[in-house]
C-alpha cells in the first residue's frame, strides 16, 4: 500500500470500530505499554494503555498494527491476533503462536512520546 493511502485506510479501520497500534514497549517478550488510536466522538484519539487493558478491551472489530516499509515509501496495517498461551495472553501479527508479544515492528512508545514532545516545542525566534 502506498504511504499516501495509509491515512484513508486508518480512517476506514477507525470508523469500523477497530483499534490501531502505533507503538509498543516490549520487555522480555511481554508488552508493557501500547500506544493505540481509536475512534471517539467522531475523532481519532490516542492513548497509551497496558497489555491488560488491551486483553480486556480487545474489540470484535479487530486490532491492527501500523507497519511501515523500511524505505518509508509504503506500509500496511497488519491484523493483530490475540491468543492464549500456557501462562498469559499474547499478541502477534505474523501468524505464529510463539509465546511473546509482537506488533509488526512498531516503534517504542518512548520514541513516539519523544517525537510528540519535539512537535510541541516552542522555539526562540532567530
C-alpha positions as CSV (number, residue, x, y, z in Angstrom):
1,X,0.0,0.0,0.0
2,X,1.4,3.4,-0.9
3,X,2.2,5.7,2.0
4,X,-0.4,8.2,0.8
5,X,-3.1,5.6,1.2
6,X,-2.4,4.8,4.9
7,X,-4.4,7.7,6.4
8,X,-7.5,6.7,4.4
9,X,-7.2,3.1,5.4
10,X,-6.7,4.2,9.0
11,X,-9.9,6.3,8.8
12,X,-11.8,3.3,7.5
13,X,-10.5,1.0,10.2
14,X,-11.3,3.5,13.0
15,X,-14.7,4.2,11.7
16,X,-15.4,0.5,11.7
17,X,-14.5,0.3,15.4
18,X,-11.0,-1.2,15.1
19,X,-8.0,-0.1,17.1
20,X,-4.7,0.8,15.6
21,X,-1.4,0.2,17.4
22,X,1.4,2.7,16.5
23,X,3.9,2.0,19.3
24,X,4.7,-0.7,21.9
25,X,7.3,-1.0,24.7
26,X,8.1,-4.7,24.9
27,X,10.5,-6.2,27.6
28,X,11.4,-9.8,27.6
29,X,8.7,-10.6,25.1
30,X,5.9,-9.0,27.0
31,X,4.2,-5.7,26.0
32,X,4.3,-3.2,28.8
33,X,2.9,0.0,27.2
34,X,1.0,0.1,24.0
35,X,0.2,3.3,22.0
36,X,-3.3,3.0,20.4
37,X,-5.6,5.0,18.3
38,X,-9.4,4.6,18.4
39,X,-12.5,6.5,17.4
40,X,-14.3,8.6,20.0
41,X,-17.0,11.1,19.2
42,X,-16.0,11.2,15.5
43,X,-12.3,11.8,16.1
44,X,-9.2,9.7,16.2
45,X,-8.0,9.6,19.8
46,X,-4.5,8.4,21.0
47,X,-4.0,6.7,24.4
48,X,-1.2,4.7,26.0
49,X,-2.5,1.5,27.6
50,X,-1.3,-1.6,29.3
51,X,-1.3,-5.1,27.9
52,X,-4.1,-6.0,30.4
53,X,-6.2,-3.1,29.0
54,X,-5.8,-4.5,25.5
55,X,-6.6,-8.0,26.6
56,X,-9.8,-6.9,28.5
57,X,-11.0,-4.5,25.8
58,X,-9.9,-6.3,22.6
59,X,-12.6,-5.2,20.1
60,X,-14.5,-7.7,18.0
61,X,-13.8,-5.3,15.0
62,X,-10.1,-6.0,15.3
63,X,-6.8,-4.5,16.2
64,X,-4.2,-3.6,13.6
65,X,-0.5,-2.6,13.9
66,X,0.8,0.1,11.6
67,X,3.7,-1.4,9.8
68,X,5.7,1.0,7.5
69,X,8.3,-0.1,5.0
70,X,12.0,0.4,5.6
71,X,12.3,2.8,2.7
72,X,9.4,4.9,4.0
73,X,7.5,4.7,0.7
74,X,4.8,2.2,1.7
75,X,3.3,0.3,4.6
76,X,0.3,-1.7,5.7
77,X,-1.9,-2.4,8.6
78,X,-1.3,-5.9,10.0
79,X,-4.1,-7.6,11.9
80,X,-3.2,-8.4,15.5
81,X,-4.2,-11.8,16.7
82,X,-4.7,-12.4,20.5
83,X,-4.2,-16.0,21.7
84,X,-3.9,-17.8,25.0
85,X,-0.5,-19.3,25.9
86,X,0.4,-21.5,28.8
87,X,0.6,-18.6,31.3
88,X,-0.7,-15.5,29.6
89,X,-2.5,-14.0,26.6
90,X,-0.2,-13.0,23.7
91,X,-0.4,-10.7,20.6
92,X,1.1,-11.4,17.2
93,X,0.8,-10.2,13.7
94,X,3.0,-12.9,12.0
95,X,0.5,-15.8,12.2
96,X,2.7,-17.8,14.6
97,X,1.8,-18.7,18.2
98,X,5.2,-18.0,19.7
99,X,4.6,-17.0,23.4
100,X,5.8,-13.5,23.2
101,X,4.2,-10.2,22.0
102,X,4.9,-8.9,18.6
103,X,3.4,-5.9,16.8
104,X,4.9,-5.8,13.3
105,X,8.0,-3.8,14.5
106,X,6.2,-0.7,15.5
107,X,8.5,1.8,17.3
108,X,8.6,2.1,21.1
109,X,6.1,4.2,23.0
110,X,9.1,6.1,24.4
111,X,10.2,7.0,20.8
112,X,6.7,8.1,19.9
113,X,6.4,10.3,23.0
114,X,9.7,11.9,22.2
115,X,8.5,12.7,18.6
116,X,5.3,14.2,20.0
117,X,7.3,16.3,22.5
118,X,9.5,17.6,19.7
119,X,6.4,18.6,17.7
120,X,5.1,20.7,20.6
121,X,8.4,22.6,21.4
122,X,8.2,26.3,21.5
123,X,11.4,27.7,20.0
124,X,13.0,31.1,20.3
125,X,12.8,33.1,17.1
126,X,16.1,33.6,15.3
